[in-house]
Amino acid sequence: MTLTLLNLSVRHPGAIDAALALRDLTLTVDQGEQIALIGPSGAGKTTLLHTLACALKPDQGSISLFDNDPWDLSSAARHAMRARLFLAPQTPPLPPRQRVVSAVLAGLLPGWGFWQALKSLVKPVDPVAAFNALAKVQLQDKLYARVDRLSGGERQRCGIARLLISQADLLLVDEPLSALDPALALHTLAVLQQEATGRGATLICSLHQVTLARSHFPRIVGLRDGRIMFDAARDDVTDAMIDALYRNHNRTIDDLNYSNDTGAAQDNEYFATDPSDASAPRPAPALVPGALVPRC
Ligand SMILES: Nc1ncnc2c1ncn2[C@@H]1O[C@H](COP(=O)(O)OP(=O)(O)OP(=O)(O)O)[C@@H](O)[C@H]1O
């Protein structure tokens, strides 16, 4: 078993009203599974990936990774556990003046000692490995380019190359295709999935491309407002489930105006009365009927 979440709730430190970003999540993932995380903006996909990467501590419930609760371990043991997983953020945090080769080789850092890491910064220890990882995402020409001179899509592929070079067997990937053109997106997704299959790693990947999620991943988890709305095999996911997942995500001022209409409020599934609910509409000072309100 790679991971188990049981009634897990998470809030971001400093969140307004201490709102929960994940609520009562229960999820079990076996080693080697490939899962697409989908859901509207703000659903909690990134928060879930960060929680799985032990970057956020659960508020309630429990998490087990590789048969251990990381938060019961000493920080040294938790650090060692982190070497078994790799989180590829949507925008990889790349130091501005760093060369691509060093940025990619940073994927090996968890297995290196301090001096080896320092040495590699001065002179990359294994440029061939970095080149090969970059070649898989068609970025080998940028081996010695500075990361601050890369395009958004190139930075994203640099982050994927870093994942490819890592030794992790839990791969957590946050919207890896958001800055890629359609052909590169398909290619990069194939590379990610082949890599995970090849090393028997678990792959959990958040995606806004629902069509790609449904065509490429055997299991799909739909998140909305911090909750799991469905967790199903690809073939069991229907268009109606997708519609419900994304329905009414851009609410109108009229929807928010329900706060003045208790009868209508009860009919509106998106009207939350729990003050800790991140999705709860806030009173709007000036109402313009019919105007679209971004969900945030
Ligand atoms: N650093 C933070 N501090 C406080 N609240 C946060 C923070 N990051 C995210 N949130 C809140 O947590 C909730 C979930 O956000 P999250 O980024 O996980 O959603 P998401 O599904 O990844 O969205 P997107 O698709 O837009 O990337 C949102 O309500 C968001 O406003």
The ligand as an SDF file (V2000), in Angstrom:
LIG
                    3D

 31 33  0  0  0  0  0  0  0  0999 V2000
   -1.3040   29.2690    0.9500 N   0  0  0  0  0  0  0  0  0  0  0  0
   -2.6180   29.2780    1.1710 C   0  0  0  0  0  0  0  0  0  0  0  0
   -3.1290   29.9200    2.2420 N   0  0  0  0  0  0  0  0  0  0  0  0
   -4.4520   29.9170    2.4920 C   0  0  0  0  0  0  0  0  0  0  0  0
   -5.3660   29.2850    1.7090 N   0  0  0  0  0  0  0  0  0  0  0  0
   -4.9090   28.6360    0.6310 C   0  0  0  0  0  0  0  0  0  0  0  0
   -3.5200   28.5990    0.2990 C   0  0  0  0  0  0  0  0  0  0  0  0
   -3.3640   27.8720   -0.8330 N   0  0  0  0  0  0  0  0  0  0  0  0
   -4.6050   27.4810   -1.1970 C   0  0  0  0  0  0  0  0  0  0  0  0
   -5.5160   27.9410   -0.3290 N   0  0  0  0  0  0  0  0  0  0  0  0
   -6.9770   27.6890   -0.3840 C   0  0  0  0  0  0  0  0  0  0  0  0
   -7.1750   26.2880   -0.3020 O   0  0  0  0  0  0  0  0  0  0  0  0
   -8.2260   25.8980   -1.1810 C   0  0  0  0  0  0  0  0  0  0  0  0
   -7.7100   24.8340   -2.1420 C   0  0  0  0  0  0  0  0  0  0  0  0
   -6.7270   25.4170   -2.9660 O   0  0  0  0  0  0  0  0  0  0  0  0
   -5.8440   24.5450   -3.9540 P   0  0  0  0  0  0  0  0  0  0  0  0
   -4.7290   25.4010   -4.4570 O   0  0  0  0  0  0  0  0  0  0  0  0
   -5.4950   23.2890   -3.2900 O   0  0  0  0  0  0  0  0  0  0  0  0
   -6.9010   24.2570   -5.1220 O   0  0  0  0  0  0  0  0  0  0  0  0
   -6.6580   23.6360   -6.5670 P   0  0  0  0  0  0  0  0  0  0  0  0
   -7.7470   22.6470   -6.7800 O   0  0  0  0  0  0  0  0  0  0  0  0
   -5.2570   23.1580   -6.7030 O   0  0  0  0  0  0  0  0  0  0  0  0
   -6.8900   24.9000   -7.4930 O   0  0  0  0  0  0  0  0  0  0  0  0
   -6.2750   25.2670   -8.9470 P   0  0  0  0  0  0  0  0  0  0  0  0
   -6.8780   24.2880   -9.9020 O   0  0  0  0  0  0  0  0  0  0  0  0
   -6.7630   26.6600   -9.1560 O   0  0  0  0  0  0  0  0  0  0  0  0
   -4.7710   25.1720   -8.8570 O   0  0  0  0  0  0  0  0  0  0  0  0
   -8.7190   27.1590   -1.8730 C   0  0  0  0  0  0  0  0  0  0  0  0
   -9.8570   27.6100   -1.1860 O   0  0  0  0  0  0  0  0  0  0  0  0
   -7.5640   28.1190   -1.7070 C   0  0  0  0  0  0  0  0  0  0  0  0
   -8.0370   29.4450   -1.6620 O   0  0  0  0  0  0  0  0  0  0  0  0
  1  2  1  0
  2  3  1  0
  2  7  2  0
  3  4  2  0
  4  5  1  0
  5  6  2  0
  6  7  1  0
  6 10  1  0
  7  8  1  0
  8  9  2  0
  9 10  1  0
 10 11  1  0
 11 12  1  0
 11 30  1  0
 12 13  1  0
 13 14  1  0
 13 28  1  0
 14 15  1  0
 15 16  1  0
 16 17  2  0
 16 18  1  0
 16 19  1  0
 19 20  1  0
 20 21  2  0
 20 22  1  0
 20 23  1  0
 23 24  1  0
 24 25  2  0
 24 26  1  0
 24 27  1  0
 28 29  1  0
 28 30  1  0
 30 31  1  0
M  END
$$$$
